[in-house]
Amino acid sequence: MKDLMRQNLGINIEVMDLLNKQMVMEAEAADSYLAMASWCDQNALNHSAELLYDQSEEEREHQMKIFKYINDNGGAAKTPKVGKILEDFNSLKEIYETALDQEIEVTKSIHAIVKKCREVEDYRTEVFLHWFIQEQMEEEIKMRNILDLFELMKDSPIALKLIDERVKDA
């Protein structure tokens, strides 16, 4: 029976494996944003903390969206195992630089999965991933906009508070 189910998958097995790896990236991003939010909380950067807590939840939602997609299409979603997460930061700017780098890596990974979908003609999954492509573009723009604030305001203590207040609008 299990072999018959595998033959009737609505998802290519190679793509499913890549999606399972993508869930690890999403889980790591969620935990990373949680660590960043904690650092901001400890440093009285309340708006950044709130934004980063929200980002953490969003990454978890992405993970669950992929998890459900795999299972709904006859695949086998695997619970992601997260490695060590960076928890110590030197500055708020470093946090947002790390966040942007993280988002860029996630984007590259999603693009690689889309490429594989095209190679193996898994059009259903390619269409599913279009939402993620749009989401990643928005996430990168948000982090770049925040980093632009650092370029405009430099690194004075008052600038740091102003940047923290403005991140909610980024």
N, C-alpha and C positions, 0 to 999 in steps of 0.2 A: 504494500500500500504506500509506503514512504517513497519508493522509487517512482511510482505513478504520480504522486503529488509533485515530485521534483520535475517530472516531464511537463507538467501543466503549470509551471511557475509563470506568473505574469511579469517576472523580472529575470534578467540575465544573471547567472550565478557570479560571473566576474564583477558585474556591476554591484550585485548584492554585497560582495566582499568589500568593495570600495566604499559602499555606503556604511557598512559596519565600521570601517576605519574612520569615516567622516564623523560618525557619532562619537568616537573617541576625541576627535578634535573639538567637537561642540561641547562635550563634557569638560574637557580641559579648559576651554574658553570660559565656560560658566564658572568653574572653580577659580580661574585666574581673575576674572572680574570680581568675584567675591573677595579675594585677597586684596585687590586694589581698593574696593569699597571699604574694607576694614581699615586699611592704611589711612584713607581719607577721613573716616570717622575719628580715628585716633589723633588726627592732625587738624580737627575742627574745619574740615572742608566739606561742609554738609551737602551742598548742591552736587558736588562731584561724587560724594558717597551715594547719594540717591540715584544719580544717573548710572553709576556702576552697579549698584544693586539691581536696578532695572535691566541693565545689560546682562547680568548674570542669569536672571530669570528668562530673558529672551533666548539666550543660548541654550538653556535647558529645554525651552519650548521647541527650538530647532531640532535638538537631539530627539525629543519625543515624536516630532513630526516624521522624522526619518524612520525611527523605530516602528511606528505604526504603519508607515508606508511599506516597509519590508514585510512585516507580518501580514498586512492586508493583501499583499500580492503573492502570498504563498511561500515567502522566504522565511529565513530564520534570523531574526534580529538578535544580536548578542549584547549583553549588558557591558558598556564600556568600562575599562579599567583605566583609571587616571594615574598618571605618574606624579612626580614631585612638582609642585607649583611654586613659582617665585612669590615670596611674601614680603620681602624687604625692598623698599624703594627709596631712592635718594631725593626725589622731588615729584611734584604733581606732573610736571612736564614729562618726566621719565615714564610715569604711569600711562599718559596718553600716547607717547611714542611706542611703548610696549603694546598698548591696545591696537594701535594702527598696524604695527607689524603682525600682530596676531590675526587681525581681520584680513590682511593681505594674504597671509598663508592659507586661511580658510577659503578665500576666493580662488586662489590657485588650485586648491584641492577640488573644489566644486567644478571648476572649468575642466580639470582632468577627468572627472567622472562624466561630465557631459561629452567630452571627446570619446571616451570609452563607449558611452551609450550609442553614439553615432557609428562607431566601428562595428558594434555587435547588433545594430538595428534595434535597440531597446528604446523605442520612441516614447513609450509610456513614461519611463523614468526620466527621459530627457525633458518632457513637458513638465513633470513634477518638479524638476530642478530649476525651471525658469523662475519660479518664485524666489528661490534661494539666490539666484544671480542678481535679481533686483534688490533683494534684501542686503546682500553684501555690498552692492554699490552704495546704498544709503548709509550703511555702517561706516564704510571708508570715508565717505563725504563728511559724516558727523565728526569723526576723529580728526580729519584734516582741518575742518573748520575750527575745532578746539585748539589744535596746534598752531593755527594761524593767529589765534589770540595771544599766544606766548610770543610770537614774533612781533606783534604790534605793541604789546605792553611791556615786554622784557621781564626781568625777574625781581622786581622790588616787592617787598611784603604787601604793599597796598595793591599792586598789580595782581598778585596771587589771589587776593580776596575778590577783586573785580572779575578775574577770569573764572573763579569758582562760581560766582553769581551768574555769569553768562553761559555756562555750559548747558544749562537747561534749555537754552534757545538755539543751541548749535544744531 
